[in-house]
Amino acid sequence: MRFSSFFALISRMKNITRWTLMRNSATENVQEHSHMVAVIAHALAVIRRDVLGKDADPGSAAAAALFHDAPEIFTGDMPTPIKYFDPDITTAYKRVESLASQKLLSSLPTQMRKAYEPLLSPPENEGTSELIKAADRLAAYIKCLEELKAGNLEFRLAAEQSLTKLHLLKMPEVDYFMEHFIKAFELTLDELDFNFEQL
């Protein structure tokens, strides 16, 4: 009997460590990162649809975000300074990512590939892709804030650079998220506004 390796491969995202060139107070793997990006992409889509009154599909955004780093199962997580050091390196890496996505897709039964293709390779011109990229940057910024909160100054410059990149997006969904949710990531658990008696 033939079997598919797709989900067994996806489960290995937890074995890929992020931020490998930096000292971390808490390590983060690609599976954890992808979950956070999915949560944020869903939120950005809800903001776009329900706050800004524009067209967006939160479910599609969340699903695609879960798979946005799936090619790293084959490529590993290339540190940002290396990935964007030279345009030729960036182009080559994107090509490798595309091939990795195709390899993953080909590991699925034929009948399922149509459903997973837009998750593994979302079209660049679609709003979903834009939301995922923004969510990815927000997740990176949140990681920096968490490290700084833990006293790890290794992430100070990364936090500043991530914040600059977020502002350059000029996306009202990101601005709304920053205004309403980011400050809470700088707080301790005791400082967060929880009322456990009402849960």
Disulfide bonds with the S-S distance in Angstrom:
none
